[in-house]
Amino acid sequence: TLIALVQADMSALGQNLNTFGYFLSFSFEVFDSFGRFLAFINRNQPNANNPGPRPLSYNDRMLESGAALPYFIWPNIAPFRNASILDAVFAPSTANQMAEANADLRRARNFVRQARANGIGVFDPANPLRFEAFEVRYLGRREAPNRAAIDLSRNDNVILRPQSYFHIPNPEDRLFIPSAFVPLFVTRGWRLEGWF
């Protein structure tokens, strides 16, 4: 799917492999713990001779087609990526309200819901995805999950321990919190559930 999207963008811009480029937008973290870029990726169209505005990012288009699942990591997603770390910690009992109020996050979550409703991509009933990529990594390394989770479908004050992420059944409703940031949420009034 990604290859088809890139080829369509090359055609739309009248470019080829030698002239086509990418636009990358970074957030709080530029690299993950494995040295991979954490970026929003799109086609590069630096001049006014291009056909219309830049389309949605490849990240969004992959979610829309059901070819990918989200893995929202705080503070690397809108609306948190534009705030200081302390200001990005949102109040307890506002997760769903905050997720619905932000256009970028709402759009991404809606794309996944619609792909599920349409039974496309990883939601194809004849060939559903059995494990998410992060689950395969944990299984392969024989490690336990290490990011706490907040349920974006609810307005409660609960932070689930990393091993309980699956209690949030839909991937678009999971907001993962790196362990180093959990104390910031606790001082703001969030409650740890199932940690002890």
TIVO-2410 file (N, C-alpha, C; in nm, 3 decimals):
# residues 196
REC num residu      c1      c2      c3 atome chaine
REC   1      T   0.082  -0.119   0.000     N      A
REC   1      T   0.000   0.000   0.000    CA      A
REC   1      T   0.086   0.126   0.000     C      A
REC   2      L   0.190   0.128   0.085     N      A
REC   2      L   0.275   0.246   0.090    CA      A
REC   2      L   0.343   0.271  -0.044     C      A
REC   3      I   0.389   0.165  -0.107     N      A
REC   3      I   0.455   0.180  -0.238    CA      A
REC   3      I   0.357   0.240  -0.339     C      A
REC   4      A   0.233   0.193  -0.338     N      A
REC   4      A   0.132   0.247  -0.430    CA      A
REC   4      A   0.106   0.395  -0.402     C      A
REC   5      L   0.103   0.434  -0.275     N      A
REC   5      L   0.082   0.574  -0.240    CA      A
REC   5      L   0.197   0.661  -0.290     C      A
REC   6      V   0.319   0.613  -0.272     N      A
REC   6      V   0.437   0.689  -0.317    CA      A
REC   6      V   0.436   0.699  -0.470     C      A
REC   7      Q   0.406   0.589  -0.538     N      A
REC   7      Q   0.402   0.593  -0.685    CA      A
REC   7      Q   0.294   0.688  -0.736     C      A
REC   8      A   0.180   0.691  -0.669     N      A
REC   8      A   0.073   0.783  -0.708    CA      A
REC   8      A   0.118   0.927  -0.688     C      A
REC   9      D   0.191   0.954  -0.581     N      A
REC   9      D   0.241   1.090  -0.557    CA      A
REC   9      D   0.346   1.128  -0.660     C      A
REC  10      M   0.431   1.035  -0.697     N      A
REC  10      M   0.530   1.063  -0.802    CA      A
REC  10      M   0.459   1.102  -0.931     C      A
REC  11      S   0.356   1.027  -0.967     N      A
REC  11      S   0.281   1.057  -1.090    CA      A
REC  11      S   0.211   1.192  -1.080     C      A
REC  12      A   0.150   1.219  -0.965     N      A
REC  12      A   0.079   1.346  -0.948    CA      A
REC  12      A   0.172   1.466  -0.961     C      A
REC  13      L   0.296   1.449  -0.919     N      A
REC  13      L   0.394   1.557  -0.926    CA      A
REC  13      L   0.476   1.555  -1.054     C      A
REC  14      G   0.456   1.452  -1.137     N      A
REC  14      G   0.535   1.439  -1.260    CA      A
REC  14      G   0.681   1.413  -1.231     C      A
REC  15      Q   0.708   1.336  -1.128     N      A
REC  15      Q   0.845   1.308  -1.087    CA      A
REC  15      Q   0.876   1.160  -1.102     C      A
REC  16      N   1.004   1.126  -1.078     N      A
REC  16      N   1.047   0.987  -1.084    CA      A
REC  16      N   1.135   0.957  -0.962     C      A
REC  17      L   1.193   0.839  -0.960     N      A
REC  17      L   1.275   0.799  -0.844    CA      A
REC  17      L   1.392   0.894  -0.819     C      A
REC  18      N   1.442   0.958  -0.924     N      A
REC  18      N   1.556   1.048  -0.909    CA      A
REC  18      N   1.517   1.187  -0.861     C      A
REC  19      T   1.393   1.226  -0.882     N      A
REC  19      T   1.353   1.362  -0.846    CA      A
REC  19      T   1.256   1.370  -0.729     C      A
REC  20      F   1.194   1.258  -0.696     N      A
REC  20      F   1.095   1.256  -0.589    CA      A
REC  20      F   1.164   1.262  -0.453     C      A
REC  21      G   1.108   1.341  -0.362     N      A
REC  21      G   1.163   1.351  -0.227    CA      A
REC  21      G   1.052   1.347  -0.122     C      A
REC  22      Y   1.094   1.335   0.003     N      A
REC  22      Y   1.000   1.325   0.114    CA      A
REC  22      Y   1.010   1.446   0.205     C      A
REC  23      F   0.900   1.478   0.269     N      A
REC  23      F   0.894   1.581   0.371    CA      A
REC  23      F   0.874   1.509   0.504     C      A
REC  24      L   0.962   1.533   0.600     N      A
REC  24      L   0.953   1.468   0.730    CA      A
REC  24      L   0.930   1.573   0.837     C      A
REC  25      S   0.837   1.544   0.927     N      A
REC  25      S   0.806   1.632   1.039    CA      A
REC  25      S   0.828   1.551   1.167     C      A
REC  26      F   0.904   1.609   1.259     N      A
REC  26      F   0.937   1.538   1.382    CA      A
REC  26      F   0.865   1.599   1.501     C      A
REC  27      S   0.862   1.523   1.609     N      A
REC  27      S   0.793   1.566   1.728    CA      A
REC  27      S   0.892   1.578   1.842     C      A
REC  28      F   0.849   1.544   1.963     N      A
REC  28      F   0.935   1.554   2.081    CA      A
REC  28      F   1.058   1.464   2.067     C      A
REC  29      E   1.035   1.338   2.030     N      A
REC  29      E   1.144   1.243   2.009    CA      A
REC  29      E   1.168   1.228   1.859     C      A
REC  30      V   1.293   1.237   1.818     N      A
REC  30      V   1.327   1.221   1.677    CA      A
REC  30      V   1.356   1.074   1.646     C      A
REC  31      F   1.415   1.003   1.741     N      A
REC  31      F   1.449   0.861   1.723    CA      A
REC  31      F   1.385   0.779   1.835     C      A
REC  32      D   1.353   0.654   1.804     N      A
REC  32      D   1.309   0.563   1.909    CA      A
REC  32      D   1.431   0.498   1.972     C      A
REC  33      S   1.410   0.406   2.064     N      A
REC  33      S   1.522   0.343   2.135    CA      A
REC  33      S   1.607   0.253   2.046     C      A
REC  34      F   1.562   0.228   1.923     N      A
REC  34      F   1.638   0.146   1.829    CA      A
REC  34      F   1.705   0.231   1.721     C      A
REC  35      G   1.697   0.363   1.734     N      A
REC  35      G   1.760   0.452   1.637    CA      A
REC  35      G   1.677   0.475   1.512     C      A
REC  36      R   1.549   0.436   1.514     N      A
REC  36      R   1.461   0.458   1.399    CA      A
REC  36      R   1.397   0.596   1.411     C      A
REC  37      F   1.377   0.662   1.296     N      A
REC  37      F   1.309   0.790   1.294    CA      A
REC  37      F   1.165   0.774   1.343     C      A
REC  38      L   1.121   0.869   1.422     N      A
REC  38      L   0.980   0.883   1.458    CA      A
REC  38      L   0.933   1.009   1.386     C      A
REC  39      A   0.867   0.991   1.275     N      A
REC  39      A   0.835   1.106   1.192    CA      A
REC  39      A   0.699   1.090   1.127     C      A
REC  40      F   0.643   1.206   1.090     N      A
REC  40      F   0.527   1.211   1.003    CA      A
REC  40      F   0.584   1.235   0.864     C      A
REC  41      I   0.550   1.149   0.769     N      A
REC  41      I   0.614   1.151   0.637    CA      A
REC  41      I   0.512   1.184   0.530     C      A
REC  42      N   0.556   1.267   0.435     N      A
REC  42      N   0.470   1.302   0.323    CA      A
REC  42      N   0.558   1.327   0.202     C      A
REC  43      R   0.496   1.353   0.089     N      A
REC  43      R   0.572   1.389  -0.030    CA      A
REC  43      R   0.624   1.532  -0.013     C      A
REC  44      N   0.738   1.560  -0.070     N      A
REC  44      N   0.793   1.695  -0.068    CA      A
REC  44      N   0.744   1.767  -0.192     C      A
REC  45      Q   0.691   1.886  -0.174     N      A
REC  45      Q   0.650   1.967  -0.288    CA      A
REC  45      Q   0.682   2.113  -0.255     C      A
REC  46      P   0.808   2.149  -0.274     N      A
REC  46      P   0.855   2.279  -0.228    CA      A
REC  46      P   0.814   2.401  -0.310     C      A
REC  47      N   0.763   2.383  -0.430     N      A
REC  47      N   0.733   2.504  -0.509    CA      A
REC  47      N   0.585   2.511  -0.547     C      A
REC  48      A   0.548   2.623  -0.601     N      A
REC  48      A   0.408   2.649  -0.632    CA      A
REC  48      A   0.358   2.579  -0.758     C      A
REC  49      N   0.444   2.510  -0.831     N      A
REC  49      N   0.402   2.443  -0.954    CA      A
REC  49      N   0.341   2.306  -0.929     C      A
REC  50      N   0.311   2.276  -0.806     N      A
REC  50      N   0.259   2.144  -0.772    CA      A
REC  50      N   0.107   2.141  -0.780     C      A
REC  51      P   0.051   2.024  -0.804     N      A
REC  51      P  -0.095   2.011  -0.821    CA      A
REC  51      P  -0.170   2.017  -0.687     C      A
REC  52      G  -0.202   2.134  -0.644     N      A
REC  52      G  -0.282   2.148  -0.522    CA      A
REC  52      G  -0.202   2.133  -0.395     C      A
REC  53      P  -0.272   2.134  -0.283     N      A
REC  53      P  -0.205   2.123  -0.153    CA      A
REC  53      P  -0.150   1.983  -0.130     C      A
REC  54      R  -0.056   1.973  -0.041     N      A
REC  54      R   0.001   1.843  -0.005    CA      A
REC  54      R  -0.111   1.758   0.055     C      A
REC  55      P  -0.118   1.630   0.019     N      A
REC  55      P  -0.221   1.542   0.075    CA      A
REC  55      P  -0.190   1.510   0.222     C      A
REC  56      L  -0.277   1.432   0.282     N      A
REC  56      L  -0.250   1.385   0.418    CA      A
REC  56      L  -0.117   1.309   0.420     C      A
REC  57      S  -0.057   1.300   0.537     N      A
REC  57      S   0.070   1.227   0.551    CA      A
REC  57      S   0.052   1.080   0.514     C      A
REC  58      Y   0.163   1.015   0.482     N      A
REC  58      Y   0.156   0.871   0.456    CA      A
REC  58      Y   0.107   0.799   0.582     C      A
REC  59      N   0.142   0.850   0.699     N      A
REC  59      N   0.097   0.790   0.823    CA      A
REC  59      N  -0.056   0.782   0.824     C      A
REC  60      D  -0.120   0.897   0.796     N      A
REC  60      D  -0.267   0.901   0.795    CA      A
REC  60      D  -0.326   0.816   0.683     C      A
REC  61      R  -0.266   0.823   0.566     N      A
REC  61      R  -0.321   0.746   0.453    CA      A
REC  61      R  -0.309   0.596   0.476     C      A
REC  62      M  -0.206   0.554   0.546     N      A
REC  62      M  -0.193   0.411   0.579    CA      A
REC  62      M  -0.300   0.370   0.680     C      A
REC  63      L  -0.327   0.455   0.779     N      A
REC  63      L  -0.435   0.426   0.873    CA      A
REC  63      L  -0.570   0.421   0.801     C      A
REC  64      E  -0.592   0.514   0.710     N      A
REC  64      E  -0.718   0.521   0.637    CA      A
REC  64      E  -0.744   0.395   0.554     C      A
REC  65      S  -0.638   0.339   0.497     N      A
REC  65      S  -0.653   0.219   0.413    CA      A
REC  65      S  -0.653   0.090   0.494     C      A
REC  66      G  -0.634   0.100   0.625     N      A
REC  66      G  -0.629  -0.019   0.708    CA      A
REC  66      G  -0.496  -0.093   0.695     C      A
REC  67      A  -0.397  -0.030   0.634     N      A
REC  67      A  -0.267  -0.095   0.614    CA      A
REC  67      A  -0.175  -0.080   0.734     C      A
REC  68      A  -0.216  -0.005   0.833     N      A
REC  68      A  -0.134   0.015   0.953    CA      A
REC  68      A  -0.225   0.039   1.072     C      A
REC  69      L  -0.169   0.019   1.190     N      A
REC  69      L  -0.239   0.051   1.314    CA      A
REC  69      L  -0.163   0.163   1.385     C      A
REC  70      P  -0.235   0.246   1.459     N      A
REC  70      P  -0.165   0.352   1.531    CA      A
REC  70      P  -0.096   0.298   1.655     C      A
REC  71      Y   0.009   0.367   1.693     N      A
REC  71      Y   0.076   0.342   1.820    CA      A
REC  71      Y   0.108   0.480   1.875     C      A
REC  72      F   0.007   0.540   1.939     N      A
REC  72      F   0.019   0.677   1.987    CA      A
REC  72      F   0.106   0.680   2.112     C      A
REC  73      I   0.216   0.752   2.105     N      A
REC  73      I   0.307   0.764   2.220    CA      A
REC  73      I   0.310   0.910   2.263     C      A
REC  74      W   0.270   0.936   2.384     N      A
REC  74      W   0.277   1.070   2.441    CA      A
REC  74      W   0.424   1.105   2.463     C      A
REC  75      P   0.472   1.223   2.435     N      A
REC  75      P   0.407   1.342   2.381    CA      A
REC  75      P   0.432   1.362   2.233     C      A
REC  76      N   0.449   1.255   2.157     N      A
REC  76      N   0.487   1.264   2.016    CA      A
REC  76      N   0.372   1.284   1.919     C      A
REC  77      I   0.254   1.304   1.967     N      A
REC  77      I   0.139   1.321   1.879    CA      A
REC  77      I   0.066   1.452   1.913     C      A
REC  78      A  -0.011   1.500   1.818     N      A
REC  78      A  -0.092   1.619   1.845    CA      A
REC  78      A  -0.198   1.579   1.947     C      A
REC  79      P  -0.230   1.664   2.039     N      A
REC  79      P  -0.190   1.804   2.052    CA      A
REC  79      P  -0.068   1.826   2.140     C      A
REC  80      F  -0.008   1.720   2.190     N      A
REC  80      F   0.098   1.735   2.290    CA      A
REC  80      F   0.230   1.780   2.232     C      A
REC  81      R   0.256   1.752   2.105     N      A
REC  81      R   0.386   1.779   2.047    CA      A
REC  81      R   0.417   1.928   2.036     C      A
REC  82      N   0.318   2.013   2.050     N      A
REC  82      N   0.340   2.156   2.039    CA      A
REC  82      N   0.348   2.226   2.174     C      A
REC  83      A   0.356   2.151   2.281     N      A
REC  83      A   0.360   2.209   2.415    CA      A
REC  83      A   0.487   2.166   2.487     C      A
REC  84      S   0.519   2.237   2.594     N      A
REC  84      S   0.629   2.191   2.679    CA      A
REC  84      S   0.585   2.061   2.746     C      A
REC  85      I   0.678   1.984   2.794     N      A
REC  85      I   0.645   1.856   2.857    CA      A
REC  85      I   0.548   1.876   2.972     C      A
REC  86      L   0.573   1.973   3.057     N      A
REC  86      L   0.484   1.994   3.172    CA      A
REC  86      L   0.345   2.038   3.126     C      A
REC  87      D   0.337   2.124   3.026     N      A
REC  87      D   0.208   2.170   2.977    CA      A
REC  87      D   0.135   2.062   2.899     C      A
REC  88      A   0.208   1.964   2.847     N      A
REC  88      A   0.147   1.858   2.767    CA      A
REC  88      A   0.075   1.753   2.852     C      A
REC  89      V   0.102   1.752   2.982     N      A
REC  89      V   0.032   1.657   3.071    CA      A
REC  89      V  -0.109   1.709   3.091     C      A
REC  90      F  -0.205   1.641   3.034     N      A
REC  90      F  -0.343   1.687   3.042    CA      A
REC  90      F  -0.410   1.640   3.171     C      A
REC  91      A  -0.512   1.709   3.211     N      A
REC  91      A  -0.580   1.683   3.337    CA      A
REC  91      A  -0.648   1.547   3.336     C      A
REC  92      P  -0.657   1.482   3.453     N      A
REC  92      P  -0.731   1.357   3.463    CA      A
REC  92      P  -0.876   1.377   3.419     C      A
REC  93      S  -0.938   1.271   3.376     N      A
REC  93      S  -1.079   1.269   3.337    CA      A
REC  93      S  -1.109   1.358   3.216     C      A
REC  94      T  -1.007   1.378   3.129     N      A
REC  94      T  -1.027   1.458   3.008    CA      A
REC  94      T  -0.973   1.390   2.882     C      A
REC  95      A  -0.932   1.265   2.889     N      A
REC  95      A  -0.865   1.200   2.776    CA      A
REC  95      A  -0.952   1.198   2.651     C      A
REC  96      N  -1.075   1.152   2.664     N      A
REC  96      N  -1.161   1.146   2.546    CA      A
REC  96      N  -1.196   1.284   2.495     C      A
REC  97      Q  -1.225   1.372   2.585     N      A
REC  97      Q  -1.257   1.511   2.548    CA      A
REC  97      Q  -1.140   1.572   2.472     C      A
REC  98      M  -1.018   1.553   2.522     N      A
REC  98      M  -0.899   1.606   2.457    CA      A
REC  98      M  -0.878   1.541   2.320     C      A
REC  99      A  -0.895   1.409   2.312     N      A
REC  99      A  -0.873   1.337   2.186    CA      A
REC  99      A  -0.972   1.378   2.079     C      A
REC 100      E  -1.095   1.406   2.120     N      A
REC 100      E  -1.197   1.448   2.024    CA      A
REC 100      E  -1.181   1.594   1.983     C      A
REC 101      A  -1.122   1.674   2.070     N      A
REC 101      A  -1.107   1.817   2.042    CA      A
REC 101      A  -0.993   1.846   1.944     C      A
REC 102      N  -0.898   1.755   1.932     N      A
REC 102      N  -0.784   1.778   1.844    CA      A
REC 102      N  -0.809   1.716   1.707     C      A
REC 103      A  -0.805   1.797   1.603     N      A
REC 103      A  -0.839   1.751   1.468    CA      A
REC 103      A  -0.748   1.639   1.419     C      A
REC 104      D  -0.617   1.650   1.442     N      A
REC 104      D  -0.523   1.548   1.394    CA      A
REC 104      D  -0.547   1.413   1.460     C      A
REC 105      L  -0.559   1.415   1.592     N      A
REC 105      L  -0.580   1.290   1.665    CA      A
REC 105      L  -0.717   1.231   1.633     C      A
REC 106      R  -0.817   1.314   1.629     N      A
REC 106      R  -0.953   1.267   1.596    CA      A
REC 106      R  -0.956   1.203   1.457     C      A
REC 107      R  -0.891   1.267   1.359     N      A
REC 107      R  -0.889   1.214   1.222    CA      A
REC 107      R  -0.822   1.077   1.218     C      A
REC 108      A  -0.707   1.064   1.282     N      A
REC 108      A  -0.635   0.936   1.282    CA      A
REC 108      A  -0.720   0.826   1.346     C      A
REC 109      R  -0.781   0.858   1.458     N      A
REC 109      R  -0.864   0.759   1.528    CA      A
REC 109      R  -0.985   0.721   1.443     C      A
REC 110      N  -1.045   0.819   1.378     N      A
REC 110      N  -1.161   0.791   1.292    CA      A
REC 110      N  -1.123   0.704   1.172     C      A
REC 111      F  -1.006   0.726   1.116     N      A
REC 111      F  -0.960   0.642   1.005    CA      A
REC 111      F  -0.955   0.496   1.046     C      A
REC 112      V  -0.904   0.470   1.165     N      A
REC 112      V  -0.892   0.331   1.212    CA      A
REC 112      V  -1.030   0.273   1.238     C      A
REC 113      R  -1.117   0.349   1.300     N      A
REC 113      R  -1.254   0.301   1.324    CA      A
REC 113      R  -1.324   0.266   1.192     C      A
REC 114      Q  -1.306   0.352   1.092     N      A
REC 114      Q  -1.372   0.330   0.963    CA      A
REC 114      Q  -1.313   0.208   0.892     C      A
REC 115      A  -1.181   0.191   0.899     N      A
REC 115      A  -1.119   0.072   0.838    CA      A
REC 115      A  -1.173  -0.055   0.904     C      A
REC 116      R  -1.191  -0.051   1.037     N      A
REC 116      R  -1.247  -0.167   1.107    CA      A
REC 116      R  -1.390  -0.191   1.062     C      A
REC 117      A  -1.470  -0.085   1.055     N      A
REC 117      A  -1.610  -0.099   1.013    CA      A
REC 117      A  -1.621  -0.153   0.870     C      A
REC 118      N  -1.525  -0.114   0.784     N      A
REC 118      N  -1.526  -0.160   0.645    CA      A
REC 118      N  -1.459  -0.295   0.626     C      A
REC 119      G  -1.395  -0.347   0.729     N      A
REC 119      G  -1.328  -0.477   0.719    CA      A
REC 119      G  -1.213  -0.478   0.620     C      A
REC 120      I  -1.137  -0.368   0.615     N      A
REC 120      I  -1.027  -0.360   0.518    CA      A
REC 120      I  -0.891  -0.368   0.588     C      A
REC 121      G  -0.790  -0.403   0.510     N      A
REC 121      G  -0.653  -0.408   0.560    CA      A
REC 121      G  -0.639  -0.506   0.675     C      A
REC 122      V  -0.582  -0.459   0.784     N      A
REC 122      V  -0.558  -0.547   0.900    CA      A
REC 122      V  -0.688  -0.594   0.964     C      A
REC 123      F  -0.800  -0.534   0.925     N      A
REC 123      F  -0.931  -0.572   0.979    CA      A
REC 123      F  -1.009  -0.664   0.885     C      A
REC 124      D  -0.945  -0.711   0.778     N      A
REC 124      D  -1.011  -0.801   0.684    CA      A
REC 124      D  -1.051  -0.928   0.759     C      A
REC 125      P  -1.181  -0.959   0.767     N      A
REC 125      P  -1.224  -1.076   0.844    CA      A
REC 125      P  -1.166  -1.208   0.793     C      A
REC 126      A  -1.129  -1.214   0.665     N      A
REC 126      A  -1.072  -1.336   0.610    CA      A
REC 126      A  -0.924  -1.351   0.645     C      A
REC 127      N  -0.859  -1.241   0.680     N      A
REC 127      N  -0.716  -1.246   0.712    CA      A
REC 127      N  -0.681  -1.135   0.811     C      A
REC 128      P  -0.737  -1.141   0.934     N      A
REC 128      P  -0.714  -1.034   1.030    CA      A
REC 128      P  -0.572  -1.038   1.086     C      A
REC 129      L  -0.525  -0.922   1.126     N      A
REC 129      L  -0.395  -0.914   1.193    CA      A
REC 129      L  -0.407  -0.981   1.329     C      A
REC 130      R  -0.316  -1.070   1.359     N      A
REC 130      R  -0.323  -1.143   1.486    CA      A
REC 130      R  -0.242  -1.077   1.597     C      A
REC 131      F  -0.129  -1.018   1.562     N      A
REC 131      F  -0.045  -0.949   1.659    CA      A
REC 131      F  -0.006  -0.814   1.603     C      A
REC 132      E  -0.005  -0.713   1.688     N      A
REC 132      E   0.044  -0.583   1.647    CA      A
REC 132      E   0.197  -0.587   1.648     C      A
REC 133      A   0.259  -0.494   1.575     N      A
REC 133      A   0.406  -0.495   1.561    CA      A
REC 133      A   0.475  -0.489   1.696     C      A
REC 134      F   0.426  -0.406   1.787     N      A
REC 134      F   0.492  -0.396   1.918    CA      A
REC 134      F   0.478  -0.525   1.997     C      A
REC 135      E   0.369  -0.597   1.976     N      A
REC 135      E   0.351  -0.726   2.045    CA      A
REC 135      E   0.451  -0.829   1.993     C      A
REC 136      V   0.475  -0.828   1.864     N      A
REC 136      V   0.573  -0.921   1.806    CA      A
REC 136      V   0.712  -0.891   1.861     C      A
REC 137      R   0.745  -0.762   1.874     N      A
REC 137      R   0.877  -0.725   1.931    CA      A
REC 137      R   0.890  -0.776   2.074     C      A
REC 138      Y   0.786  -0.755   2.155     N      A
REC 138      Y   0.792  -0.803   2.294    CA      A
REC 138      Y   0.805  -0.954   2.300     C      A
REC 139      L   0.728  -1.024   2.218     N      A
REC 139      L   0.736  -1.170   2.216    CA      A
REC 139      L   0.874  -1.217   2.170     C      A
REC 140      G   0.925  -1.155   2.066     N      A
REC 140      G   1.056  -1.194   2.014    CA      A
REC 140      G   1.169  -1.170   2.113     C      A
REC 141      R   1.158  -1.066   2.190     N      A
REC 141      R   1.262  -1.033   2.290    CA      A
REC 141      R   1.237  -1.099   2.425     C      A
REC 142      R   1.118  -1.157   2.437     N      A
REC 142      R   1.077  -1.217   2.565    CA      A
REC 142      R   1.082  -1.113   2.677     C      A
REC 143      E   1.027  -0.999   2.645     N      A
REC 143      E   1.019  -0.888   2.739    CA      A
REC 143      E   0.873  -0.853   2.763     C      A
REC 144      A   0.849  -0.792   2.877     N      A
REC 144      A   0.715  -0.741   2.906    CA      A
REC 144      A   0.701  -0.601   2.847     C      A
REC 145      P   0.579  -0.561   2.816     N      A
REC 145      P   0.558  -0.423   2.770    CA      A
REC 145      P   0.613  -0.323   2.873     C      A
REC 146      N   0.655  -0.205   2.825     N      A
REC 146      N   0.717  -0.110   2.917    CA      A
REC 146      N   0.657   0.030   2.911     C      A
REC 147      R   0.544   0.046   2.844     N      A
REC 147      R   0.477   0.177   2.841    CA      A
REC 147      R   0.339   0.166   2.902     C      A
REC 148      A   0.308   0.255   2.994     N      A
REC 148      A   0.175   0.261   3.053    CA      A
REC 148      A   0.075   0.304   2.946     C      A
REC 149      A  -0.053   0.292   2.976     N      A
REC 149      A  -0.155   0.326   2.876    CA      A
REC 149      A  -0.272   0.400   2.939     C      A
REC 150      I  -0.321   0.496   2.864     N      A
REC 150      I  -0.442   0.570   2.900    CA      A
REC 150      I  -0.545   0.544   2.790     C      A
REC 151      D  -0.669   0.525   2.831     N      A
REC 151      D  -0.778   0.496   2.738    CA      A
REC 151      D  -0.837   0.626   2.685     C      A
REC 152      L  -0.815   0.652   2.556     N      A
REC 152      L  -0.866   0.774   2.494    CA      A
REC 152      L  -1.017   0.769   2.468     C      A
REC 153      S  -1.079   0.654   2.488     N      A
REC 153      S  -1.224   0.645   2.466    CA      A
REC 153      S  -1.301   0.683   2.592     C      A
REC 154      R  -1.229   0.709   2.701     N      A
REC 154      R  -1.294   0.738   2.829    CA      A
REC 154      R  -1.243   0.868   2.889     C      A
REC 155      N  -1.322   0.922   2.977     N      A
REC 155      N  -1.281   1.040   3.054    CA      A
REC 155      N  -1.264   1.000   3.200     C      A
REC 156      D  -1.173   0.907   3.224     N      A
REC 156      D  -1.146   0.867   3.362    CA      A
REC 156      D  -1.008   0.919   3.403     C      A
REC 157      N  -0.959   0.874   3.517     N      A
REC 157      N  -0.830   0.922   3.567    CA      A
REC 157      N  -0.731   0.807   3.584     C      A
REC 158      V  -0.744   0.703   3.503     N      A
REC 158      V  -0.669   0.579   3.521    CA      A
REC 158      V  -0.552   0.568   3.423     C      A
REC 159      I  -0.437   0.531   3.476     N      A
REC 159      I  -0.322   0.492   3.394    CA      A
REC 159      I  -0.303   0.343   3.416     C      A
REC 160      L  -0.318   0.266   3.311     N      A
REC 160      L  -0.300   0.121   3.321    CA      A
REC 160      L  -0.151   0.087   3.320     C      A
REC 161      R  -0.116  -0.015   3.394     N      A
REC 161      R   0.024  -0.060   3.391    CA      A
REC 161      R   0.053  -0.115   3.252     C      A
REC 162      P   0.180  -0.116   3.212     N      A
REC 162      P   0.214  -0.157   3.075    CA      A
REC 162      P   0.158  -0.294   3.034     C      A
REC 163      Q   0.157  -0.390   3.125     N      A
REC 163      Q   0.110  -0.525   3.090    CA      A
REC 163      Q  -0.041  -0.533   3.076     C      A
REC 164      S  -0.112  -0.425   3.103     N      A
REC 164      S  -0.259  -0.425   3.094    CA      A
REC 164      S  -0.312  -0.346   2.976     C      A
REC 165      Y  -0.226  -0.307   2.884     N      A
REC 165      Y  -0.269  -0.226   2.769    CA      A
REC 165      Y  -0.386  -0.289   2.694     C      A
REC 166      F  -0.390  -0.423   2.690     N      A
REC 166      F  -0.492  -0.493   2.611    CA      A
REC 166      F  -0.632  -0.477   2.670     C      A
REC 167      H  -0.644  -0.423   2.791     N      A
REC 167      H  -0.776  -0.393   2.846    CA      A
REC 167      H  -0.842  -0.278   2.770     C      A
REC 168      I  -0.762  -0.208   2.691     N      A
REC 168      I  -0.815  -0.108   2.599    CA      A
REC 168      I  -0.821  -0.181   2.464     C      A
REC 169      P  -0.937  -0.230   2.424     N      A
REC 169      P  -0.944  -0.323   2.311    CA      A
REC 169      P  -0.906  -0.266   2.175     C      A
REC 170      N  -0.931  -0.139   2.152     N      A
REC 170      N  -0.906  -0.083   2.019    CA      A
REC 170      N  -0.776  -0.002   2.018     C      A
REC 171      P  -0.689  -0.028   1.922     N      A
REC 171      P  -0.559   0.039   1.919    CA      A
REC 171      P  -0.568   0.191   1.907     C      A
REC 172      E  -0.673   0.241   1.844     N      A
REC 172      E  -0.687   0.387   1.829    CA      A
REC 172      E  -0.725   0.455   1.960     C      A
REC 173      D  -0.759   0.376   2.061     N      A
REC 173      D  -0.795   0.431   2.192    CA      A
REC 173      D  -0.681   0.425   2.293     C      A
REC 174      R  -0.567   0.371   2.252     N      A
REC 174      R  -0.454   0.357   2.344    CA      A
REC 174      R  -0.355   0.472   2.329     C      A
REC 175      L  -0.331   0.540   2.439     N      A
REC 175      L  -0.226   0.641   2.443    CA      A
REC 175      L  -0.118   0.586   2.535     C      A
REC 176      F  -0.003   0.554   2.478     N      A
REC 176      F   0.106   0.496   2.554    CA      A
REC 176      F   0.191   0.605   2.617     C      A
REC 177      I   0.225   0.585   2.744     N      A
REC 177      I   0.303   0.681   2.820    CA      A
REC 177      I   0.435   0.615   2.858     C      A
REC 178      P   0.549   0.666   2.809     N      A
REC 178      P   0.678   0.611   2.850    CA      A
REC 178      P   0.691   0.618   3.002     C      A
REC 179      S   0.752   0.516   3.061     N      A
REC 179      S   0.759   0.504   3.207    CA      A
REC 179      S   0.823   0.626   3.273     C      A
REC 180      A   0.917   0.690   3.208     N      A
REC 180      A   0.982   0.807   3.267    CA      A
REC 180      A   0.884   0.923   3.288     C      A
REC 181      F   0.772   0.924   3.213     N      A
REC 181      F   0.677   1.035   3.224    CA      A
REC 181      F   0.558   1.004   3.314     C      A
REC 182      V   0.543   0.880   3.356     N      A
REC 182      V   0.428   0.844   3.440    CA      A
REC 182      V   0.422   0.930   3.567     C      A
REC 183      P   0.534   0.956   3.636     N      A
REC 183      P   0.525   1.041   3.756    CA      A
REC 183      P   0.467   1.180   3.730     C      A
REC 184      L   0.489   1.235   3.611     N      A
REC 184      L   0.429   1.365   3.578    CA      A
REC 184      L   0.277   1.356   3.579     C      A
REC 185      F   0.223   1.247   3.527     N      A
REC 185      F   0.079   1.227   3.524    CA      A
REC 185      F   0.025   1.206   3.665     C      A
REC 186      V   0.098   1.130   3.746     N      A
REC 186      V   0.055   1.104   3.883    CA      A
REC 186      V   0.050   1.234   3.963     C      A
REC 187      T   0.150   1.320   3.948     N      A
REC 187      T   0.148   1.447   4.021    CA      A
REC 187      T   0.034   1.537   3.974     C      A
REC 188      R  -0.013   1.516   3.853     N      A
REC 188      R  -0.126   1.594   3.801    CA      A
REC 188      R  -0.259   1.539   3.850     C      A
REC 189      G  -0.258   1.418   3.910     N      A
REC 189      G  -0.380   1.361   3.966    CA      A
REC 189      G  -0.426   1.232   3.903     C      A
REC 190      W  -0.349   1.179   3.809     N      A
REC 190      W  -0.385   1.050   3.749    CA      A
REC 190      W  -0.360   0.938   3.850     C      A
REC 191      R  -0.438   0.831   3.839     N      A
REC 191      R  -0.432   0.719   3.934    CA      A
REC 191      R  -0.375   0.596   3.862     C      A
REC 192      L  -0.279   0.531   3.928     N      A
REC 192      L  -0.221   0.408   3.873    CA      A
REC 192      L  -0.313   0.292   3.908     C      A
REC 193      E  -0.352   0.213   3.807     N      A
REC 193      E  -0.440   0.100   3.830    CA      A
REC 193      E  -0.368  -0.030   3.797     C      A
REC 194      G  -0.369  -0.123   3.892     N      A
REC 194      G  -0.310  -0.255   3.872    CA      A
REC 194      G  -0.158  -0.256   3.874     C      A
REC 195      W  -0.098  -0.155   3.935     N      A
REC 195      W   0.048  -0.146   3.935    CA      A
REC 195      W   0.110  -0.224   4.051     C      A
REC 196      F   0.031  -0.254   4.152     N      A
REC 196      F   0.091  -0.316   4.271    CA      A
REC 196      F   0.029  -0.451   4.300     C      A
***
